[in-house]
Amino acid sequence: MRKFVISGGGTGGHIFPAIAIANQIKAVVPDADILFVGAEGKMEMEKVPAAGYPIEGLWISGIQRRLTLDNLSFPFKLLHSLNKARAILKRFRPDAVVGVGGYASGPLLYAATQMGIPALIQEQNSYAGLTNKWLSKRVQAICVAYPGMELYFPADKIHLTGNPVRQDIVALTDQREEALRFFGLSADKPVLLVIGGSQGARSINEAIAAGLPQLLDAGVQVVWQTGKNSFVESEASQNWQAQTGIHRTVFIQEMAKAYTTADVVVSRAGALSVSELCIARKPPIFVPLPTAAEDHQTKNAQALVQANAALLVPNARAATDLLPQTLALLQDKARQAELSQNIAQLARPQAAEAIVETLLGLGR
């Protein structure tokens, strides 16, 4: 029996690709034994068991940009996590390990490479973080989603695979009428899909809330994932129950249906969102999160803008620029088609297969 450890998490952008990799391992090696390692208290501790896989947690968190008690405790957390990672690896004895990013990925990959266990990094963004750049010298393979990653990693270790996404999005079919009925929308009006990530995006939510009257006057329907941190604020700003043509929710479970309804998508520029939009072939307007590590969301978005596959509104200008650009794109079918055609060229729907093929080639 072959055994694998997949480490990382913290956000959906790390967790869903990790689960996609695990599912593909099972498709190729049905009797494989897979263990996840995440960070205690983070969303992977809930999402991974829900997907049917066991997970163990490390006592680890990131370094804050200001002086906090968490920063003072970081050396102790790191040492504790390294020791626990070694104990997990000694007990489980994996054939190889995968790091998808997130707090737990660093200690687990470091411990594995210390112990001579083959290791693979799955880098989702167009800009590599410090931990992955440092670990790249120790691992055997690095699977990336963007060309030009030789700037950050040893060229001979790089495999351009793309980012794995959920299978229902890879298998997306054009069943728009069914999807519109699911969200209670009309077939004769355009649909704007707004997704700010699982935690929400205040700047996007505030701009959409302020612009709802104009959107509705223009005959636009809205499918809106507010995220849990912005749900209450947006609810207080409008009498949502009186509005028609709006489907607003904390989290969209049926994301494949949401993409199917959309004519235009407003989104953050996390790696998972970018990869899903490429596969869904939907014209996006990105509002990158400026506080993301090394501003990687802006770099993700810029990579698509340079390919004439997306529009970009800086977070600081969302209040003034997002609504006008959104309305303009919704009313310009030719521009939508151009962006859709170009973003489709960047899709890599076989990413999970390519990553697992690379992983299975890493013998002890």
C-alpha positions as CSV (number, residue, x, y, z in Angstrom):
1,M,0.0,0.0,0.0
2,R,1.3,3.4,-0.9
3,K,1.0,6.2,1.6
4,F,0.9,10.0,1.2
5,V,0.7,13.0,3.4
6,I,-0.8,16.3,2.1
7,S,-0.1,19.3,4.3
8,G,-1.3,22.9,4.3
9,G,-4.5,24.8,4.4
10,G,-5.8,28.0,6.1
11,T,-8.0,29.1,3.2
12,G,-10.2,27.5,0.6
13,G,-7.6,28.4,-1.9
14,H,-5.3,25.8,-0.3
15,I,-7.8,23.3,0.9
16,F,-9.8,22.6,-2.2
17,P,-6.7,22.0,-4.4
18,A,-5.4,19.7,-1.7
19,I,-8.6,17.7,-1.7
20,A,-8.6,17.5,-5.5
21,I,-5.0,16.1,-5.4
22,A,-6.1,13.5,-2.8
23,N,-9.1,12.5,-4.9
24,Q,-6.9,12.1,-8.0
25,I,-4.4,9.9,-6.0
26,K,-7.4,7.7,-5.0
27,A,-8.5,7.5,-8.7
28,V,-5.0,6.3,-9.8
29,V,-4.1,4.3,-6.7
30,P,-7.4,3.1,-5.1
31,D,-5.9,1.5,-2.1
32,A,-3.6,4.5,-1.3
33,D,-3.6,5.6,2.4
34,I,-3.8,9.5,2.6
35,L,-3.3,11.6,5.7
36,F,-3.7,15.4,5.8
37,V,-1.8,17.6,8.2
38,G,-3.2,21.1,8.9
39,A,-3.1,23.9,11.4
40,E,-5.2,23.6,14.5
41,G,-8.3,25.8,14.5
42,K,-8.2,26.5,10.8
43,M,-10.9,25.6,8.3
44,E,-9.1,22.5,7.0
45,M,-9.8,20.8,10.3
46,E,-13.5,20.8,9.3
47,K,-13.4,20.7,5.4
48,V,-11.0,17.8,5.1
49,P,-12.9,15.3,7.3
50,A,-16.1,16.4,5.4
51,A,-14.4,15.3,2.2
52,G,-13.7,11.9,3.8
53,Y,-10.0,12.1,4.7
54,P,-8.3,12.0,8.2
55,I,-6.4,15.0,9.3
56,E,-4.0,15.9,12.2
57,G,-3.3,19.4,13.4
58,L,-0.2,21.3,14.2
59,W,0.0,24.1,16.7
60,I,1.2,26.7,14.2
61,S,0.2,30.2,12.9
62,G,1.7,32.9,10.8
63,I,3.8,35.9,11.8
64,Q,1.8,39.1,12.2
65,R,3.0,42.4,10.8
66,R,2.8,44.0,14.2
67,L,4.1,43.1,17.6
68,T,1.6,40.6,19.2
69,L,1.6,37.8,21.7
70,D,1.3,35.4,18.7
71,N,4.6,36.7,17.3
72,L,6.3,36.2,20.6
73,S,5.0,32.6,20.8
74,F,5.9,31.8,17.1
75,P,9.3,30.2,17.9
76,F,7.7,27.8,20.4
77,K,4.9,27.0,18.0
78,L,7.4,26.3,15.2
79,L,9.5,24.0,17.4
80,H,6.4,22.2,18.7
81,S,5.1,21.8,15.1
82,L,8.4,20.4,13.8
83,N,8.5,17.8,16.6
84,K,4.9,16.8,16.0
85,A,5.5,16.7,12.2
86,R,8.5,14.3,12.7
87,A,6.4,12.1,15.0
88,I,3.5,11.9,12.5
89,L,5.9,11.0,9.7
90,K,7.7,8.4,11.8
91,R,4.4,6.8,12.7
92,F,2.7,7.0,9.3
93,R,5.8,6.3,7.1
94,P,4.6,8.0,3.9
95,D,6.1,7.3,0.5
96,A,6.0,11.0,-0.4
97,V,4.5,14.2,0.9
98,V,2.8,17.2,-0.7
99,G,2.8,20.8,0.5
100,V,0.0,23.0,-0.8
101,G,0.8,26.2,1.2
102,G,-0.6,27.5,4.4
103,Y,0.8,27.4,8.0
104,A,1.2,23.6,8.4
105,S,2.9,23.1,5.0
106,G,6.3,24.5,6.1
107,P,7.0,22.4,9.2
108,L,5.8,19.2,7.6
109,L,7.8,19.6,4.4
110,Y,10.9,20.6,6.3
111,A,10.6,17.6,8.6
112,A,10.0,15.3,5.7
113,T,13.1,16.5,3.7
114,Q,15.2,16.1,6.9
115,M,14.0,12.5,7.1
116,G,14.7,11.7,3.4
117,I,11.1,11.5,2.4
118,P,10.4,12.7,-1.2
119,A,8.5,15.9,-1.2
120,L,6.6,18.0,-3.7
121,I,5.5,21.7,-3.5
122,Q,2.3,22.8,-5.2
123,E,2.6,26.5,-5.7
124,Q,-0.7,28.1,-6.7
125,N,0.3,31.7,-7.2
126,S,2.3,33.6,-9.7
127,Y,4.5,35.0,-7.0
128,A,6.2,32.5,-4.6
129,G,6.2,33.2,-0.9
130,L,9.3,33.1,1.3
131,T,8.7,29.7,2.8
132,N,8.2,27.9,-0.5
133,K,11.3,29.7,-2.0
134,W,13.3,28.4,0.9
135,L,11.9,24.9,0.8
136,S,12.4,24.7,-3.0
137,K,16.1,23.9,-2.4
138,R,15.1,20.8,-0.3
139,V,12.2,19.2,-2.3
140,Q,12.3,17.0,-5.4
141,A,9.6,18.7,-7.5
142,I,7.6,21.9,-7.7
143,C,4.3,22.0,-9.5
144,V,3.3,25.6,-10.6
145,A,0.3,27.3,-12.2
146,Y,2.1,30.1,-14.1
147,P,5.0,30.3,-16.5
148,G,8.2,32.2,-15.5
149,M,8.5,30.7,-12.0
150,E,12.2,30.2,-12.6
151,L,12.5,33.6,-11.0
152,Y,11.8,31.9,-7.6
153,F,12.5,28.2,-8.0
154,P,15.3,25.9,-9.5
155,A,14.3,25.5,-13.1
156,D,15.0,21.7,-13.2
157,K,12.4,21.0,-10.5
158,I,9.5,23.0,-12.0
159,H,6.5,21.3,-13.6
160,L,3.9,23.6,-15.2
161,T,0.7,21.8,-14.2
162,G,-1.8,24.5,-13.3
163,N,-3.9,24.5,-10.2
164,P,-6.3,21.6,-9.4
165,V,-9.9,22.6,-8.9
166,R,-13.1,20.9,-7.8
167,Q,-14.3,18.2,-10.2
168,D,-17.7,19.7,-10.7
169,I,-16.1,22.8,-12.1
170,V,-13.8,20.8,-14.4
171,A,-16.9,19.0,-15.6
172,L,-18.9,22.2,-16.0
173,T,-21.6,21.9,-18.6
174,D,-23.8,24.5,-20.1
175,Q,-27.0,23.9,-18.1
176,R,-27.8,27.6,-17.6
177,E,-31.6,27.3,-17.4
178,E,-31.4,24.7,-14.6
179,A,-28.8,26.9,-12.8
180,L,-31.0,30.0,-13.1
181,R,-34.0,28.2,-11.6
182,F,-31.8,27.0,-8.8
183,F,-30.9,30.6,-7.9
184,G,-34.4,31.9,-8.6
185,L,-33.3,34.1,-11.5
186,S,-34.8,35.1,-14.9
187,A,-33.3,33.9,-18.2
188,D,-33.8,37.2,-20.0
189,K,-31.6,39.4,-17.8
190,P,-27.8,39.4,-17.4
191,V,-26.3,37.9,-14.2
192,L,-23.4,39.3,-12.2
193,L,-21.6,36.8,-9.9
194,V,-19.9,38.4,-6.9
195,I,-17.4,36.2,-4.9
196,G,-15.1,37.7,-2.3
197,G,-13.7,34.5,-0.9
198,S,-14.9,32.4,2.0
199,Q,-14.1,35.1,4.5
200,G,-15.7,37.9,2.4
201,A,-14.3,41.1,0.9
202,R,-15.4,44.3,2.5
203,S,-14.4,46.6,-0.4
204,I,-16.3,44.5,-2.9
205,N,-19.4,44.1,-0.7
206,E,-19.6,47.8,0.1
207,A,-19.3,48.8,-3.6
208,I,-21.9,46.2,-4.7
209,A,-24.3,47.3,-1.8
210,A,-23.9,50.9,-2.8
211,G,-24.4,50.2,-6.4
212,L,-27.4,47.8,-6.2
213,P,-30.0,50.4,-7.2
214,Q,-28.1,51.1,-10.4
215,L,-27.5,47.4,-11.1
216,L,-31.2,46.7,-10.7
217,D,-32.2,49.7,-12.8
218,A,-30.0,48.3,-15.5
219,G,-31.8,45.0,-15.4
220,V,-28.9,43.1,-13.8
221,Q,-29.4,40.2,-11.5
222,V,-26.9,39.4,-8.8
223,V,-25.6,36.1,-7.3
224,W,-23.6,37.3,-4.3
225,Q,-21.4,35.4,-1.9
226,T,-20.8,37.9,0.9
227,G,-18.5,35.7,3.0
228,K,-19.2,35.2,6.7
229,N,-17.3,38.3,7.9
230,S,-19.3,40.8,5.8
231,F,-22.8,39.2,5.8
232,V,-24.2,41.2,8.7
233,E,-22.8,44.6,7.5
234,S,-24.3,44.2,4.0
235,E,-27.6,43.0,5.4
236,A,-27.8,46.1,7.6
237,S,-27.2,48.4,4.6
238,Q,-30.2,47.4,2.5
239,N,-33.7,45.9,2.9
240,W,-32.6,42.8,1.0
241,Q,-35.9,41.0,1.4
242,A,-37.7,43.6,-0.7
243,Q,-35.3,43.1,-3.7
244,T,-35.9,40.7,-6.5
245,G,-33.2,39.3,-8.8
246,I,-30.7,39.0,-6.0
247,H,-29.5,35.8,-4.5
248,R,-27.3,36.6,-1.5
249,T,-25.6,34.0,0.7
250,V,-22.6,33.7,3.1
251,F,-21.1,30.8,1.0
252,I,-22.1,29.3,-2.3
253,Q,-22.0,25.5,-2.1
254,E,-23.1,25.0,-5.7
255,M,-20.3,27.0,-7.3
256,A,-20.5,25.2,-10.6
257,K,-24.1,26.4,-11.0
258,A,-23.1,29.9,-10.0
259,Y,-20.5,30.0,-12.7
260,T,-23.0,28.7,-15.2
261,T,-25.4,31.6,-14.5
262,A,-22.8,34.3,-14.7
263,D,-22.2,36.7,-17.6
264,V,-19.6,38.7,-15.6
265,V,-17.7,37.8,-12.4
266,V,-16.4,40.2,-9.8
267,S,-13.8,38.4,-7.6
268,R,-10.8,38.5,-5.4
269,A,-7.7,37.1,-7.2
270,G,-6.8,34.2,-5.1
271,A,-5.1,31.3,-7.0
272,L,-8.2,29.0,-6.7
273,S,-10.6,31.7,-8.0
274,V,-8.3,32.5,-10.9
275,S,-8.0,28.9,-11.9
276,E,-11.7,28.2,-11.6
277,L,-12.5,31.3,-13.8
278,C,-10.1,30.1,-16.4
279,I,-11.8,26.7,-16.6
280,A,-15.3,28.2,-16.4
281,R,-14.3,30.7,-19.2
282,K,-16.0,33.6,-17.5
283,P,-14.9,37.3,-18.0
284,P,-13.7,38.6,-14.6
285,I,-13.1,41.9,-12.9
286,F,-10.5,41.2,-10.2
287,V,-10.3,43.3,-7.0
288,P,-7.1,41.8,-5.4
289,L,-6.7,41.7,-1.7
290,P,-3.9,44.1,-1.0
291,T,-2.9,42.5,2.3
292,A,-2.2,39.0,0.8
293,A,1.3,37.8,1.4
294,E,3.8,39.6,-1.0
295,D,0.7,41.1,-2.7
296,H,0.4,37.9,-4.7
297,Q,-3.3,38.5,-5.6
298,T,-2.3,41.6,-7.5
299,K,0.4,39.6,-9.3
300,N,-2.1,36.8,-10.1
301,A,-4.6,39.4,-11.6
302,Q,-1.9,41.2,-13.5
303,A,-0.9,37.9,-15.2
304,L,-4.4,37.7,-16.7
305,V,-4.7,41.4,-17.5
306,Q,-1.4,41.1,-19.5
307,A,-3.0,38.2,-21.5
308,N,-6.1,40.4,-22.1
309,A,-8.2,37.9,-20.2
310,A,-9.4,40.0,-17.2
311,L,-9.9,43.5,-15.9
312,L,-8.4,44.8,-12.6
313,V,-9.7,47.3,-10.1
314,P,-7.3,48.1,-7.3
315,N,-8.9,47.6,-3.8
316,A,-8.4,51.2,-2.9
317,R,-10.5,52.3,-5.9
318,A,-13.3,49.7,-5.5
319,A,-15.7,52.3,-4.1
320,T,-15.4,54.6,-7.1
321,D,-14.4,52.3,-10.0
322,L,-15.9,48.9,-9.5
323,L,-19.5,49.7,-10.3
324,P,-18.8,51.7,-13.5
325,Q,-16.5,49.1,-14.9
326,T,-18.9,46.3,-14.0
327,L,-21.8,48.0,-15.7
328,A,-19.7,48.8,-18.8
329,L,-18.6,45.2,-19.1
330,L,-22.1,43.8,-18.6
331,Q,-23.3,46.0,-21.4
332,D,-20.5,45.1,-23.8
333,K,-21.1,41.6,-25.2
334,A,-18.1,41.8,-27.6
335,R,-15.7,42.6,-24.8
336,Q,-17.2,39.8,-22.7
337,A,-16.6,37.3,-25.5
338,E,-13.0,38.6,-26.0
339,L,-12.1,38.1,-22.3
340,S,-13.9,34.7,-22.2
341,Q,-12.0,33.5,-25.3
342,N,-8.6,34.6,-23.9
343,I,-9.1,33.3,-20.3
344,A,-10.1,29.9,-21.7
345,Q,-6.6,29.7,-23.3
346,L,-5.1,29.8,-19.8
347,A,-7.2,26.9,-18.4
348,R,-5.4,23.7,-17.3
349,P,-8.3,21.3,-16.5
350,Q,-5.9,18.3,-16.2
351,A,-3.9,19.9,-13.4
352,A,-4.7,17.3,-10.7
353,E,-3.7,14.5,-13.0
354,A,-0.4,16.1,-13.9
355,I,0.5,16.8,-10.2
356,V,-0.3,13.2,-9.2
357,E,1.7,11.8,-12.1
358,T,4.7,13.9,-10.9
359,L,4.1,12.8,-7.3
360,L,4.0,9.1,-8.1
361,G,7.3,9.5,-9.9
362,L,9.0,10.5,-6.7
363,G,10.3,7.2,-5.5
364,R,12.1,6.9,-2.2
